[in-house]
Amino acid sequence: MAKRKSENGIVLKTGESQLADGRFRYRYYDDVGKAHDIYSWRLRAEDPVPEGKRYGASLREQEAEIKRQLEDGLRIWEASGLTVEKLCREYMEEQKPFWKPNSYTTYELQFKNYIVPLLGKKKVAKVTTADMENYFLSLVNDYEMKASSAEISSKLLNSAFKTAVKRRIIQVNPCSGALGAVKKKTGFVKEQKHALEAEELNILLECIRDQSPERYIPCYILAWSGLRIGELIGLCWCDIDFDNEIIHVRRTMEYSKINGKMQFYFNTPKTAAGKREIPMLKDVKKLLLQVRKESKIIKIVPPEKVSVDDVIFRSSRGNPVNAFEFRFLIEKVIENYNKSHNDKLPHVSPHIFRHTFTCWLIENFSCGEHASLLDNLKYIQRILGHTDASTTLNVYSELRKDKLAEKHELLKQKAMNE
């Protein structure tokens, strides 16, 4: 059988051919027998580029790479038209049934505002670790993004590229370690949240009482219960056990876009451990009794039948309140206070009440006459609804300044007694 040759007499290998317009084509087949083609104006690396044509890798250079990738088990035909935008969108749609609406919205904002404009058109198979580092550097330098937001973007990209590795589209995840490398180069770190000192907490609560009396009670309960803001605004009267002085955390309430419309809805707590019972402190009980008296409750709806219309805390118009209202309130109260005082209050979010309550718990349960340190830690972990005790210690706890001197003195006295 005569060997096939190109127009200039070069013998063509299996799968190679030359088209009427002069281009060279290599055809290979995927695992189900479907044909896939690649093209080049040059057959060999040493061949010149035809006049007026764009330079690119020769056909045989591309062939060699394809054969290498196929030998490595890569499904390169899937990578040919797969962009970062398409990969991330596929991953998000795949995960959407398992994400809470708020989580999906958070990822979608990162995707639309940053990933698509900066990385969207890049082919997944061509993305390098350097590309990913440049992306995060752009977030830091050009967009002045906070580390916490960059970590959301990193989490989405890292997970999406992991699926590409699992699908054998690429061998290595280029996002792995990229944000960490940028943090080392730039000193870009996640802003550490600090608990309020006891005096700061008292000042803030008093300012809320003065400037927004209708929000004082929920803010006080938030400060002295360890509840997350979504758990607080999702409380119904069936969750309040006055006789046993227990608050049952059964749900969280969120306000997000569903089917194109912003609406309130109940969701499960953040983690499985989030469903829990927490002690109702004396002042918290007093304030809840006050709210119940003023609300003139007629009946209490069972937990399995509650709706957003049954929540305890409402606006002046009788509607549920969302977390953003509390965030805005606290920011405004602090801004007003700092305008007229030299001892400035730090800028905090509603979640800082939870940090502060955790510190108070640890300071008051760090030792006990009849309980070990481990028992107390597990108790605190249970109240907060943490799945892992390391979160309780590493993320939420710190030694506040107003307790530091006290600890110093205790250490000195112990040393003197030995």
N, C-alpha and C positions, 0 to 999 in steps of 0.2 A: 504494500500500500504506500502510495507517495506521501511524503511528509508535507504537512501544510507549512507555508512560509508567509512571512510578511511581505509588504510591497518592496522592501529593500533586501529581500532574500534571507532573512533570519528565520530559522526553524521555530515554529510555534509549539509550545508545550500543551499538554492536556488542559483543557479549560480556557486556553487563550485563543483569541481571534482578533481580526482587524476589521473594523467597520468601513463602510463606504466613504465616510467623511475623514478617514485616516486615524481615528481613535482606536486604541487597543482596549479590549475587554477581557476580563477574567471572570468566569462563572464558577461558582461553587454552590453546594447544596446543604441545606440545614438538616436537622435530625428527622424531619418528616418528608424530606425529598423536595422541598420547595427551592427553586433556583434564586440565587442572589448574585448581582453583578457589580463589579467595580470597573472604573475606567481611568485611562491616562493617555496623554498625547505621546508619551514615551514608553517604549517596551522595556529598555534596559537603562540602568543608571547612567551609563556613558553616552546614551543617545541624546542628540540636541533637541531642544524644544522647537516645534515648527513655528515659523514666523507669525507673529500676531497672536500666539496662544499663550495661556498662563502657565507658568512653571509650577510643577507639582511632583510628588513622588512618582517614580516610574512604576509601571504595572508590576514588574517582578519584585520590586521592593515592597509593594503592597501585598503581593501574593505571599511573600515570605512571612510577613507579619500576620497575615490571616492564618496561614498554616500553623504558625507557632501558637497563636491563640486557640485555634481549634484543638491542637494537641494538648493544651492546658485545660481543655474542657469548657472554654468560654463560649457563650451563645452570642457571638458577635453580630449575628444578623438582627438581634433585638436591639443592639446598641446603635445601629446605623442611623436611625432617626430619632433616638431618644435624647431629649434635651433635659437640662436640670429642671426647667419649669414643668415639663411633662412628668418627670420622675416624682417630683415633690407633690404635684397635683394628684397623681395616682396614689401615692402613699397617704395623703390626707383623706382622700375619698375612701380608701380602704380602712382607715382608722376611725373615720367619723362616727360609725355606730358605737364605738367603744369610748369615745371622748365625750366629756360634758360639753354642752353648747358654748360655755365661756372659754373652755380650753381651745375648742375649734376656732372660735373667733380670734383668740390671741395668736394662734399659729397662722391663721389666714391673713392677719394684718402684717405680720412679719414677711409672709410669702409675697403679698401684693406690693408692699411698700419698699422692700429691700432685695429679696431674693430674685424676683422676676427682673427688676431693672438692672441689677448688677451681675447676675449669673444666669438668668433664665434661658438665654439663647445658646449657651455653651453646651456642646455635646458631652454627655455624661462620661463617655469613654476617654475624652480628652482632658477632663478636669484633673489638675494636679494639686498636691498639697500646697504648693506655692500660690496657686489660684485661690485656694481657700483662705490662706493667711492674708493675701491681699484684700480679700473680701472683708474679713474682720477688721483689718487695718482701716479700711474705708469707713466701716461703721463707727470706729473710734474717732478717726480724724475728721472725716467729712460730715458725718451725721451727729457727732458728739453723743453717741449712744451710751447709756449706762450698761455696766457689765451684766446686770440681771437681764436686760433686754437682749443683749448679744448672746447670752446663754440660751435663750428661747430659740433664737435663730439657729444656733449651733445644734441644739437638740433636734430640731426638725430636719436640718440637712444631714446630720450624722445618722439619724434613723432612716432617712430616705436612701442614703448611699449604702447603708447596711443591707437594705432589701435588694439593691442592685448587686451586691456581692453574693447574697444568698441565691439570687436568680442566675448567677454565673455570667452576668453581663460585664462585670469588672472584677479584677482580682483583689484590689486593695481599696479600702475606703479612704479617699483623699481628705475627708473632713476630720478623721481621727487625730486628735492632738493639735489641730490647727489653732483653735482658740487659745489653748494653753500656751502654745508657742508665742502667740501675739501678746498674751498677758506678761510673759517673761521679758519680752523685748521692750514693751512699753510701760510696764508697771501698772497695767490696766487691771484693776481688781474690783470685785463685787463690793459695793458699799456695805459696810457692816452696820447693822441696826443695833442701836443701844437702848436698853431699857431706861425708862424715866427714873430719876431719883425720887424718893418718897415725897420730898417737898415739891418737886416739879409736877408730880401727879396730882397732888392736892391743889396746887395753883391752877392747873389746867382744868380740873373738874369744877373748881369754883368759878372760873371764867366762863365755862360752858353754862353753868347755872345762871350766871348774870346775863349773858348775851343770848342764850337760847334755852330758856327754862324747859320747853317741851321736849328737848333732847337730853336734858341732864340725866334723867333716870336711865334710859337705855345706855348712855355712855358710862354711867357709874356701874351698872351691872356688867357691862363689857370689861371694865377695869378690874372688877372683883369676882370674876367667874372663870376666866380663862377661855371663854367662848370665842370662836372666830366670828367675824362680823356677819357672815352669811348664816351662821347658826343662830345668832342672836335675833336677827330680823325674821328668821323662819320659825321662831318659837310660837306655839299655840298654848292655850290654857290647859289642854290635856297633858302637856309636858311638865307642868308645874305641880309638884307634890308637896303641898304646904305641910301636911301632917308629918311626913318623914324628912322634910327640908332637903328635898332632892330635885334637881333639874334634869330632865331626861332629854338628851340630845339625839333626835331621831332623823333630822333632815337639815338641809341648808336651803335658803331661798336665794335665787339669782334673778338678775334682770338682764336679759340679752335678746338678741334678734333671733326669732324663730319664724321660718317661712316668710322672711322679709318684714316682720313686724316686731317691734320691741315689746316684750311682755315679761311679767313675773311668772316664775314657775318654781316648783320644789324639785330638789335633787337630793341624791344621797350625800352624806358627809364626805369630806375629802378622802378619807381612807376608811377601811373596814373598822379600824379601831375608833373611828370618829363617832360611831354610835355608842353612847356611853351614859353614865350617870355622874353628875358632879354635885358636890355639896353646895347647899344654899346658905351662904353666910348670913348672919343676923341682919345686917343693914340691907342686903339684897332682898331678903324675905320681906322686910318692912316696906321697901319701895314697891315690890311686886304686889303686895296687898293693897297698897295705895292705888296702883294702876287698876287693879281689879275692881276696887270700890268705885273709882271714877268712870270706869268703862261700863258699869251696870250690866254685867254678864247675866244672861237669862239661862243659857245652857252651854255645856261643854261638849264639843264634838269629839268623838273617839279618834285616836291617832290614825287609824286606817281610813278615816273618812274626811280628814281635814283638807281644806283648800286654801289658796292664798287669801281668801276672804276671812279666814279664821285666825290670822296672825295677831299677836298681842300689840305690837308697836305699829302705829299708823301716823299718817300725816294729819294736819289740821282738817283736811277734806275727807278723811276717813280711808284714804288709800294706803296700800303697803308702802314702805320706804325702802330705798335701795342703798347699797353700800356707798355709792358715789356721793350721796347726800351727806353722809357722816364724814367722809373724807374732806369734802368741801367745807363743812362746818368747822372741823378741827383746824384746817389750814387757816380759815378766816379768823378764828378765835386767837390762834397763836400770833397771827399777823397783827391783830389789834393790840394784843398784850405787849408785843415787842416794840411797838411804836412808842410806848410811854414808859418803858422800864429798861433799866440798864442790865438787869439780870435776865438775859434773853432765854426764852424757852426754845428748845430744839424743834425743828420742823419734823413732825412725825405723822404717821398714818394711823387709822383705827387699829391696825394689827399690833402696834407697839404696846397697846394695853395688854395684849396677850403675853408679850415678852416680859413686861413689867410684873404681871401676875405670876409668871413662872419664877422670876427672881425672888419674889416674895415667898413663894412656896418653898424654894430650895433653901432660902435663908432661915426659914422657920422649921424646916423638917430635915435639916442637914444632920441632925443627931436626935436621938430620942431615948428615953429611959428604957422603953420596952421594945424598941424596933431597931433593926440594923439599918445601916446606910442604904443597902441594896433594897430593903423593904420599902423605905421611904421613896427611893428613886422610882421603883415600880408603881407606887401609889401615885406619884406626881405624873408619871407617864400615862397612867390610866385616866387621870382627870383631864389631861390635855388632849387625849385621843391620839397619841403618837404610836405608830406601829413599832418604831425602833427607839430604844432608850438613848441611843447616841444622838438622835435629833434633839431630845430634851436637854442633854448636856452640852452638846457642841454648837447648836444653833440658837437655842432659846435662853440658855442660862449664862449669867455673867455676875461677877462680884461688883455690886454697885458701890460708888465712892462712899456713900454714907455708912456702909458696913465695913469698909476697908480698915479704918482706924480701930474699930471694935475687934476685928480679927487679929490685928497686930498686937493688941493688948492681951488677948487670950493666949496668943503664942508666947508672949514674954512671960506671962504668969506661969504657963506650963513649964517653960524652961527653968524658971526659978524654983519650981517645986520638985524638980528631978535631981 
